[in-house]
Amino acid sequence: FIGDGGSDELKGAKELGIKTILTEYLLKRDEEQHNAIKKFADYCIKDFKEIKSVLF
């Protein structure tokens, strides 16, 4: 599952056992918000081009 964490979708996907990718470039957050969301991500990417390296 790929998301920006803006609506707790990464948490939901993680609870269902789905691998998650946090897209850090869509929403800018302060460090505290970022860390709270990042704990639900298996991978974090800063550019969409990085998805290829995560998926393959």
C-alpha atoms as an extended CHARMM CRD file, in Angstrom:
* protein
*
        56  EXT
         1         1  PHE       CA              0.0000000000        0.0000000000        0.0000000000  PROA      1               0.0000000000
         2         2  ILE       CA              1.3200000000        3.4290000000       -0.9210000000  PROA      2               0.0000000000
         3         3  GLY       CA              0.1570000000        6.5450000000        0.9200000000  PROA      3               0.0000000000
         4         4  ASP       CA              1.1400000000        9.8310000000        2.5040000000  PROA      4               0.0000000000
         5         5  GLY       CA             -0.3000000000        8.9820000000        5.9250000000  PROA      5               0.0000000000
         6         6  GLY       CA             -2.6760000000       11.9250000000        5.8350000000  PROA      6               0.0000000000
         7         7  SER       CA             -5.7080000000        9.9360000000        6.9610000000  PROA      7               0.0000000000
         8         8  ASP       CA             -4.2530000000        7.0110000000        8.9530000000  PROA      8               0.0000000000
         9         9  GLU       CA             -4.4000000000        4.7750000000        5.8800000000  PROA      9               0.0000000000
        10        10  LEU       CA             -0.9300000000        3.3820000000        6.5540000000  PROA      10              0.0000000000
        11        11  LYS       CA             -1.9850000000        2.3240000000       10.0480000000  PROA      11              0.0000000000
        12        12  GLY       CA             -5.0480000000        0.5410000000        8.6520000000  PROA      12              0.0000000000
        13        13  ALA       CA             -3.0630000000       -1.2100000000        5.9420000000  PROA      13              0.0000000000
        14        14  LYS       CA             -0.3950000000       -2.2710000000        8.4410000000  PROA      14              0.0000000000
        15        15  GLU       CA             -3.0520000000       -3.6860000000       10.8020000000  PROA      15              0.0000000000
        16        16  LEU       CA             -4.3360000000       -5.8180000000        7.9040000000  PROA      16              0.0000000000
        17        17  GLY       CA             -0.8380000000       -7.1650000000        7.2670000000  PROA      17              0.0000000000
        18        18  ILE       CA             -0.2600000000       -5.2060000000        4.0620000000  PROA      18              0.0000000000
        19        19  LYS       CA              3.2560000000       -3.8870000000        3.3390000000  PROA      19              0.0000000000
        20        20  THR       CA              3.2590000000       -0.0880000000        3.3950000000  PROA      20              0.0000000000
        21        21  ILE       CA              5.1960000000        2.6690000000        1.6530000000  PROA      21              0.0000000000
        22        22  LEU       CA              5.1410000000        6.2040000000        3.0390000000  PROA      22              0.0000000000
        23        23  THR       CA              5.4340000000        8.9020000000        0.3880000000  PROA      23              0.0000000000
        24        24  GLU       CA              7.2740000000       11.6490000000        2.2330000000  PROA      24              0.0000000000
        25        25  TYR       CA              7.1090000000       14.1470000000       -0.6220000000  PROA      25              0.0000000000
        26        26  LEU       CA              3.3280000000       14.6910000000       -0.7520000000  PROA      26              0.0000000000
        27        27  LEU       CA              2.6570000000       16.1810000000        2.6850000000  PROA      27              0.0000000000
        28        28  LYS       CA              5.2160000000       18.1710000000        4.6580000000  PROA      28              0.0000000000
        29        29  ARG       CA              5.1750000000       17.5450000000        8.4080000000  PROA      29              0.0000000000
        30        30  ASP       CA              7.1280000000       18.4790000000       11.4610000000  PROA      30              0.0000000000
        31        31  GLU       CA              9.4250000000       15.8180000000       12.9160000000  PROA      31              0.0000000000
        32        32  GLU       CA              6.9590000000       14.6760000000       15.5910000000  PROA      32              0.0000000000
        33        33  GLN       CA              4.1440000000       14.1250000000       13.0670000000  PROA      33              0.0000000000
        34        34  HSD       CA              6.5170000000       12.3990000000       10.6680000000  PROA      34              0.0000000000
        35        35  ASN       CA              7.7750000000        9.9870000000       13.3230000000  PROA      35              0.0000000000
        36        36  ALA       CA              4.2210000000        9.1500000000       14.4200000000  PROA      36              0.0000000000
        37        37  ILE       CA              3.2770000000        8.1830000000       10.8590000000  PROA      37              0.0000000000
        38        38  LYS       CA              6.6060000000        6.5900000000        9.9160000000  PROA      38              0.0000000000
        39        39  LYS       CA              6.1760000000        3.8320000000       12.5070000000  PROA      39              0.0000000000
        40        40  PHE       CA              3.4370000000        2.3490000000       10.2880000000  PROA      40              0.0000000000
        41        41  ALA       CA              5.6230000000        2.3320000000        7.1570000000  PROA      41              0.0000000000
        42        42  ASP       CA              7.7220000000       -0.5830000000        5.9690000000  PROA      42              0.0000000000
        43        43  TYR       CA              9.4380000000        1.7320000000        3.4860000000  PROA      43              0.0000000000
        44        44  CYS       CA              9.7340000000        5.5030000000        3.0810000000  PROA      44              0.0000000000
        45        45  ILE       CA             10.3570000000        7.2230000000       -0.2160000000  PROA      45              0.0000000000
        46        46  LYS       CA             11.1830000000       10.8430000000       -0.9470000000  PROA      46              0.0000000000
        47        47  ASP       CA             10.5410000000       10.6110000000       -4.7050000000  PROA      47              0.0000000000
        48        48  PHE       CA              8.0560000000        8.5000000000       -6.6630000000  PROA      48              0.0000000000
        49        49  LYS       CA             10.9490000000        7.1310000000       -8.7410000000  PROA      49              0.0000000000
        50        50  GLU       CA             12.1220000000        5.2280000000       -5.6520000000  PROA      50              0.0000000000
        51        51  ILE       CA              9.0690000000        2.9440000000       -5.7280000000  PROA      51              0.0000000000
        52        52  LYS       CA             10.7000000000        0.7740000000       -8.3640000000  PROA      52              0.0000000000
        53        53  SER       CA             13.6120000000       -0.0520000000       -6.0540000000  PROA      53              0.0000000000
        54        54  VAL       CA             11.2340000000       -0.8620000000       -3.1860000000  PROA      54              0.0000000000
        55        55  LEU       CA              8.9390000000       -3.1100000000       -5.2180000000  PROA      55              0.0000000000
        56        56  PHE       CA             11.5610000000       -5.0660000000       -7.1540000000  PROA      56              0.0000000000
